[in-house]
Amino acid sequence: MSFFETAFKLLFGGLISIMHVFIIYGVIFLIILTENVHTLMVVGIIMLIILYIDTIYDDCPISLIEQHYLGTSFAEISNNLAPIQAENRNKKEITLQWVFMVLLLIVIKILIVLLKTTFRELDLFKNVIITIK
């Protein structure tokens, strides 16, 4: 393999890996910071599509691209850096765990926003201030 092919693989694989990190943490921060139920529902639908694609390919497609160009993926790197080693679990279980945790975070956030608006509309607690963001 020539120098340019290796440099291209490292550059393209690195950019895909950085994009993967921004997608994961960007979605989590968006869920935590938004109070718009429609935005949360759209992110939830996107996460369900990712879950469907993940079950078809048995791994995240972005992780497969990283594996092809870099020989490793962000999931493997983060598992190696974690204090608890997850060697007895395969990558598919860990990826599904992340997707399910994000879906759970979306559902909890939607419930909090709906409870907050319900309490505000009913004026049940006029002297209690609920600040959840």
N, C-alpha and C positions, 0 to 999 in steps of 0.2 A: 504494500500500500504506500502510495506516495505521501509526501509531506502535506500537499494541498488537500488530499482526501481526508487525512487524519485531522488537519486543522478545521476543515469544513464539518466533519463529524462532531468534533469537540465544540465548535462554535454553535452549530445548529442544535445539538443536544443540550448544551448549556442554556441556550435561549428558551428551549422547550421546558427545561427544568425550572428556570426562573419564572416562566409563565405559569407553570403548575403550582408553584408556591404562592404566587399572587392570586391565582384563582381560588385556592383553598382558603387562605387567610382573608382574602377580600370578601368572599361569601360569608365567612363567619363574622367579620366586622360589620358587614351590611346587615346581617340578621340582628346583631346586637344593637346597632345604632338606629335602625329605622323603626318607626311606629306606624307605618303605612301597611295595612292588611293586604292590599292588592300587591304591593311589592313582595311581601312575604309569601303570598300565594304563587306568584310567578317564580320566585326562587325555589319554592317547594316543587313546582311542576318540573323545573329544570333539574332538580336533584332526583326526581323520580325517573326522568329520562336518562340521567347518568347511571342510576341504579339498574335500569333496563339494559343499557349498553354494557354495563359491567357484568351482568349475568350472561350476556351473549358471548363476550370475549373472554370471560373468566378473569379479567383484570381491567383496570382503567386503561382506556385507549392512549391517554397521554403517557402513562407509565410504560406501555408497550413501545411507544416511539422513543422514550428515553432509554429503554433497555436496548433498542436496536442501535441507536447512535452512540450511547455512552457505555453500554455494558452493565449499567446499574440504573436504578430509578430513585426518585425522591423518597418513595415509601421505604425502600431498603436502606437508604442513607439515614432517614429519620429513625428507623427501627434500630440501626446500629448505634446511634447516638443516644437512644433512650436508656434511662437507668435500668429499666426492666427489660431484659432480653426476651424477645418473643420468637425464639428459634423453633419452638415446637408448633407454632401456628404458621400456616402458609400465608402468602401475600393476599390471596383472595379474601380470606377471613378478616384480615386487618383492613383492607379497603372497604369491605362491606360494613365493618364496624364504624369507620369514619363517616360513610354515607348515612347510616342509620342514626348516628349521633347528630349529624347536621339536620336530618329530618326531624328528630326529636326536639332539637333546639328551635326549629321553625314552629313546630306545634305549640311548644311552651310559650314562645314569644307571641304567637297569635292569641292564645288564651289570656295572657297578661294584658295585651292591648285591648281585647274585648271586655275583660273584667274592668279595666280602668275606665273605658268609655261608658260601660253600664253603670258603674258607681257614680260617675260624673253626671250622667243623665238622670239618675234616680234621686240624687241628693240624699243618699242614705247617711253618708258621713260628711256632714257639712264642715265639721271642725277638723277632720282628718285629711291630711294632704298625702297623696300617694305619688311618689316620684320614682318611677322605674324607667330607666333608659338603658 
